[in-house]
Structure formats: structure tokens, C-alpha cells
């Protein structure tokens, strides 16, 4: 029996007639499954890598639009879709098998906050963009096992906190009397303080130094920023500080070193002394104050060193009096970041002292100082063109010395009203004051010419109200070496052409276009600009605009008059292009209709601060963040 069993087993083992098919089928099934997993997962991995590249590109492209977005970031979605959608807009970097649009959101990331501050949900403004993309990748072999598709996703985050690019930036702030109004859409602060808060944001967002450098100088910095205001500030008489009532008036110092207690609308003791509007020749190289004493360009104060200025002359017999004024408050600086202050700004920087930091207000204030006299606003009316030409001159010199691109950021309500005469036909105070001792009561912002210009103390009826005020009453025509246009040339280029008290809004547009045509990117920020009135010619003159000019709005030569040219249109056309024009149309909590349709969201969510943030991407490169950044 045992022998029979052994024989049967040997026979079965020797028999090869198809008995291995079940084993082979089982092995093949396993091999196909493993092979399908390798092929299909490998394919999905390749698509996922492409998807990550697409998400990265979308996030980087949309990062600059964070501050023009609301909680529904329409602008960022549109931009991101160019890089992550196979639809009509997906022309930038389409990835196969993508499903739906990229999921785009603006978020606040702690790692981007200053000095360890934390984001507060629902309160902190977003500072980064997050893009999530999903694709369903069809399978080849795995489909045989009931897995027709594999789902893959990619997440990317980016911000505009990358390396700074080489730029020289001139920030021009309107410091006339209208800026003293409170803005209920800005915590009931004055418009002037709101404007300075916006500049603080600009300084916080732009690292001036090359990537990896903890500090930099003017020669090594990528970004250098200079602060300008208008009207211009009186800096010197005969090369020394002006003396008013026996006290040396150091106007630039007052704009920087106030110790956190700036002058106010009614506190004139530390206000800078305004000068009549000086008139730089477009394209001229302005003289610069140097350090030291004895030279003709020596700074009257250490705070004036490095500033461009303009000089006029008064000649009486054999005696010549020189008078200097400047639109520039600080030279181009790169020391505004890099401190332990929670604001992220450097309290030792003169630029930061001027605009403020954290809870410390800036020293910069209204430029219509009376120096303890009266309650009028002096030369506090608005004329913009000359400040743009002065800023352009300084930018050109900076670029020649250190390289880089140039930019102007101008903030104003755009309402032009500088006067030929500073008093009305009844010889009453045109600035609203009633104090007869006000030394500016009858002063002129635009003198009539070199022979009979009244620009300092009133000489009406030969009875100056304050004869100790040092600004001379008469000026000879400026020479070419002064880099100024003589007052006798007012209107000499044709009525309404720079410099003139007629057509002031158009002259501002021409100045902006001049800067743009000379390789400067001009940003114009309209702050409560009117869409109806404000482009007047002098105080209560109201002459209709007469000149013609080409504007970026129409692209054609258009003749404007007071019924069509408004401060809103003026500010729009000062800008290099419509993408460089911003409007805070909810200034003072009222809707002015000066709506910038391209950046409305920024105004609705953050006002001036978000406008400045929206401008920042021009000067920086975008930066990818870890996809799990918190």
C-alpha cells in the first residue's frame, strides 16, 4: 500500500500537463498590479510636479495683488487662473487633468509680521496669497482594478517680501492747509497723519538692502527714498538760517527733530516757514547743500546737508540778498529699517522721524508756518508742478551717481489754487484769518514779475505788517546757474504754460508727463480728489483753462476747461499710466466719485495704507513661502 502511494506521488510530480496555470495567473495578476501601481503612480507624480510648478507660478504672479483684494480676491483669482487653468484664461502654464479653477485666498502669515507680531484672525490685513490646485490623473493599468483616476493636489504660498530691486523713490506729500481736515474713514485722524501712516507702511514693506545684507549705505542699497513736500520750505537768507523775531528758524530741523511733538494746525511755534513757490527749470540740475562752512553751497543747518535747493536774489543798489528754499525734506536714505522697534522701522533715521513710527507721530507738518504770528495759513495753497520738477531733478542726480530706476509717488487732493495775489479785491485776508498782525495777510504766492514782486512781508501801502520777516520783497530774474525760472518769466511760455498761475492743473499734468518721459515711473494717489471743482487759477480768479495737452486717459489732445478738468482727472493724468493711479475716494468718509476702478478693493479695505502696499510690488520681487507657513 505504501509503495502504491509513493508511485502515485512520483507520477503526479513528473506530470507537467498545465497544472501551473493557476499559479501563473496569480503571479501575473500580482505583477500587473505592481506594474500598474508603478506606472500610474509615476505618471501621477509627474503631473503633481507640474501642478506644483503651476501653483508656484500662480502664487508668485498673484502676490502683488494681495492688497488690491477684498475677502473675495477677484484680482488674484484672475491672475492665478492664467497659470493654473486649461480654460480660455489658462494660457500661462496649463497642466493636464486640472479640475476647476485654482482655489485662491489671501492670508495673514505670522512669519511676515514685524518683530514677532502675530496675525489676528479677521483683524490683521492679509500679507500673502495661497493657491491650491487639484488634478485627477487617469490611470492605465490600475483602471483594471477599479481605480480609474488618481487625485493629486499642490499648495503654494507667496508674498511680495522678496529681494528689493534697484530704485530711487521720491515721495511727495501735500502739506497744504486742506490736509488738516479730519478723515472719518481713517480713525478720525487728520488727512496729513493718514498720509504719513501710509508712508510708514511703504517703509515697512520695502527692505532697502540687497538680499542677505543686514545694513546698507547709499552706495550699496537697492532702494533709496527721499521725502518731498509742497509748498517749499525757507532754508536760508544770505547762506544762514532765517531769523524771525530774533530767533533762528531751522525749518528742516523742525520737520525731523521735534521729539515726537509735531506742530499742529494752530501751533505755529515749530512749523516750517513756507516760502513762495520756487520754480525749478525742468531738467536742470539743482544745487545741493554740502557740509562745512564758508562755501556758497554750505548748509545753513546740519539737517540741510544733501538737500537740493533753489535760490533767488534781491538786489537793492549794490546790496544783493539771496534767499533759498527747498521742496526736499530728507536726502535719499536707506537706513529706515533694521531696529528692534515693533514697527520694524529705525527711530534713528531722519526719514522715519519725519513720517513717524509705531505710536510716535512724525515731525513733518503743514508748510504754512506763521512762527507764532496770527492764525492764517500763509503760503498754504496748492501748486504741484514745481515740486514734481524738483523731485525729478533730484532723482536724475541720484540715478547718475548710484544707478537704479526712478519713481515718484505723489499724494494730493489735486485742488490747485495758488494765488497771484494773496488777497481778494476787498484787501481782506484771503486765508481766513482776521489777525492784523499776521505777517502773511497780504503775501503773494505767485509774484507778478521781477520788478514789482511782493513775496515776503506785506508792502501794501508801504506798511509791512512785520518788517523783521527776512524774506526779501523784490527779486531780480534768476540766472541759469540758479536752476530756476525767473518770476519775470511767469506766463512767458504762453498763458497757462509752466510757470504760470493760470491752468495750474494742466501744468501739474505736464510735469508728471515730463517725468514719465524721462524714465521716471510716476504714481499719483488722489486723496479725496473732487470730480467737479478745484482746478482754479489763483484765489478767486477762476479763469478757464486754455492750454491743450495729451493725456493718458484719452490718448489724444484734449482742450480742458473748468467744466471738464477736475482734480480727479488731473491726478489720474499725472500718473505714468492708469495702472499707476490710485484714489482714496472715501476720504473723510464721503464718496467723491473719483473712483479708481482698477484698485477699488484696496480703498474699501484699507484706504491709504493698502494703496501704498499695492504700490510696493513695483520695487520688490515676489517670494515663495513654505506651503504650510502659518
Buried (B, 14 or more C-beta within 10 A) or exposed (E): EEEEEEEEEEEEEEEEEEEEEEEEEEEEEEEBBEEBBEBBBEBBEEBBEBBBBBBBBBBBBBBBBBBBBBEEBEBBBBBBBBBBBBEEBBEBBBBEBBEEBBBBBBBBBEEBBBEEEEBEEEEBBBBBBBBBBBBBBBBEBBEEEEEEBBEBBBBBBBBBBBBBBBBBBBBBBBBBBBBBBBBEBBEEBBBBBBBBBBBBBBBBBBBBBBEEEEEBEBEEBBBBBBBBBBBBBBBBBBBBBBEBEEEEBBBBBBBBBBEEEBBBBEEBEBBBBBBBBBBBBBEBBBBBBEEEEEEEEBBBBEBBBBBBBBBBBBEEEEEEBBBBBBBBBBBBBBBBBBBEBBBBBBBEBBBBBBBBBBEBBBBBBBBBBBBEBBBBBBBBBBBBBBBBBBBBBBBBBBBEEBEBBBBBBBBBBBBBBBBBBBBEEEEEBBBEBEBEEBBBBBBBBBBBBBEEBBBBBBBBEEEBBBEEBBBBBBBBBBEEEBBBBBBBBBBEEEEBBBBBBBBBBBBBBBBBBBBBEEEBBBBBBBBBBBBEEBBBBBBEBEBBBBBEBBBBBEEEEBEBEBEEBBBBBBBBBBBBBBEBBBBBBBBBEEEBEBBBEBBBBBBEBBBBBBBBBBBBBBBBBBBBBEBEBE
